[in-house]
Amino acid sequence: MGSSDAAVRAVIFDYGGVLTTPGGAAIRAWTSAEGIDPATFSAALKDWLSREAPPGTPVHRLETGEISPEEFNRALAARLRSVDGGPVEPDGLVQRIFARMRSEPAMLELVRLLRDNGVRTALLSNSWGNSYPWHLLDGLFETAVVSGEVGLRKPDPRIYQLTLRRLDLPADQAAFVDDGAPNIAAAEQLGLRAVLHTDPATTRARVAELVGLDV
């Protein structure tokens, strides 16, 4: 990679579904392995996480640290049913989902390449109370903003502004990579150069263009 002058000086990355394998694949594997009716999980997500969801749903409160993962597991389990109509065990529910997500080597390599070429990097993640593989992420980011630690969640503009303050950069000098369209829309409204992640190759090409690096 060779660098040139670029207006974008930092790239902010989401974690789940961007630096990991797609969340949808993990959810499908989880529901299949545990015999959970996927329609009941989809209905809960729609009620709690869609654009039409009211403020203060269990997902919102989990992401901002207002309830514990254990409390969320019980709320989610109450919404789920097995394929034979039976109840779902709440203990470790979210943890079992995230256990099926894997780091995406191509995206971690992109972050390393940016750092090696003088581009600043940050992590901005809505946490579901899950643990992060810091042994893999250590040294990749100048700062990490995790929703449950700061009491804010995407797409609240304040969490983007907090990240920009930590970087001491205006919005137009930072790019933001996320796999969620509402989060991308909020970033664009603040003036961030947003990249909707669909696959590593497309994201790599777009990020390289924004920061002025040749891949």
N, C-alpha and C positions, 0 to 999 in steps of 0.2 A: 504494500500500500504506500502511496506517496501522497503527502499532504499539500494543501494549498490554502490560501486565505479563505475563510468561510464565516458567514454571519452567525451560524449555529456553533456555539462553543461547548454545549453540554447536551447529553442525551439522557433522558429520564426513562427508566424501564419499569413497567409492571412486572410482577413475578408470575403468578399462576396463569398458565396458558400462553405465556410469552417466553419466559426462561425455563418453562417446563413443557412437557408434552401437553396436548390439548385437554382441558378439563372435561369436555364432553366424552372423550374416549375413556377417561378414568371412571366417570360416572356410569357409563354403559357397562364397563367391566365389573364395577362394584355391584350394580343392581343384578346383573346376570349371576355373579358368583354367590350372592347372598339371597337370591330368589325374591328380590323386592320388585313390586309392581312399579315400573318406571313412570307410569302415568301419575301415580300419587306423588312422586318426587317432582315431576314437572309442574304439577298443580301447585305444590307448595312454593316452588321457585317463582312461578308466575305471580302468586299472591304476595310474596315477600320481597321480590327483587326486580320486578318488571318496572317499566317507566310509570305505570299506573299505580304501583304499590303506594299505600299511604306511608307517611313518615312513622318511624318507630317500630317497624316490623322486627321480628326476631333476628333476621339477617342484619338489618341496620344496627341493632343494639349489640349484636355479636361483633360486628366489624369495628364499632367504636369502643368496644371494651366495656359496655354497660352491663352485659350479662356474661357469665362464664361459658366456656365450651360445654360443660356438663349441663347447664341450664338449657342451652340451645339444643343439645342432643335430645333432651327430653321433649322439647317442643317439636322438634322435627320428627322424632319417632312417633309422636301422637298423630302426625299427619300422614304417615306412611303405612302401607299394608304390604304384606307378602303376596306373591302371585296366587296363593291359595286363600287369601283373605285374612290371614292371621296377623298378629302384632309384630312389630320390629323391635329388636333389642336396642335400647338407647345407649348403653355403655360403649364408649369409644366410637360412636357412629361417624362423626366427622373425621376422626383420625383414620378410620378405615377407608374413607374416600380418598383422603390425601396420600395414603400409603400407596395408592395405585398411580399416582402422578410421578413422573420421572423428570429429572433435569434434561434440558434440551442442549446437547453439546454444541451445536452450531450457533445457538444464541449466546451461550457463555463465551464462545470463541469470539463472537462479534464484539462483546463488551471488552474483552482483553485487547483486541485489535484497536479499538477506539482509545483505550487507556494508553496503549503503547505508542499511539500517534498523537498524543497530547490533547485528546478530546476528553472533557470531564464527563463523569457518569454518576447517576444517582438511581436509587431504587425507590419506587412509590407503590405501595401494595396495600390493598384491602385484605386484612387478615381475618380468617375464620377461626382464630385461636390456634392455628396450626403452627408447628415449629418450622423454622427455615433451615436449610442446610448451609449454615454459615461456614462450615469447613470448605464448601465449594465456592461460596460467594465472597469469602474474606479477601480483601484487597482489590475487589472489582469495582467498588463504589466509594465515592467520596463521602456520601451521606446516604442513609437509609431511613425513609419515612414510612412507618408501619401504622396503619389506621388505629389498631387497638392500643397503641402506645401514645398516640397524640389526641385521641378522642374525636377524630374527624375521619370521614370516609369519602372516597370518590363517588359521585361527581361533585361534591361540595367544593366550590371554588377555593375555599380557605386552605384545603390541604395542598392544592397546587401552589398557592401563594406561599405557604410555609416552605415547601420544597425549594421554590425559587429564592426565598430569603436565605435559606441555608447555603445555596449556591452563590448568593449575592449577584444574581443575574436578572435582567429583564426578561419577560416572557418571550420576546421575539429572538432571543439569543439561545433558546433551548428548544429541543425537540422532545416529544413525548411518544412512547410506544406502548400501546395497550391493545388487548383483543376485544374490548367492550366498546360498542358504538356510543353509548351514553357518556362514557368517560372521555372518549375522543372528542365528542361534541363540546363538552365542558371545557376541555383544554383549548380547543380552537377559539372558543368565545373569549378566553383570556389572552389570546395572541400567541400561544405555543404552536410550534410547527408539529402537527400531530400525524402519527403514522398508525393506521389500523392494521394490527398484525394478523396475517392470515397464514403465513408460512415463513420459515427462516430465510429462504432465498430472496423472496420479494422484499421482506423487511430489510435485509442486508443491503440490497441495491438502493432502496429509498433512503436509508440512513446514510449510506456512503455519499449519495448525491447531496443530501442536506448539509453534511459537514465538510464537503469538498475533498473527499478521499476517493482514490481510484482503487477498485478491487481487482 
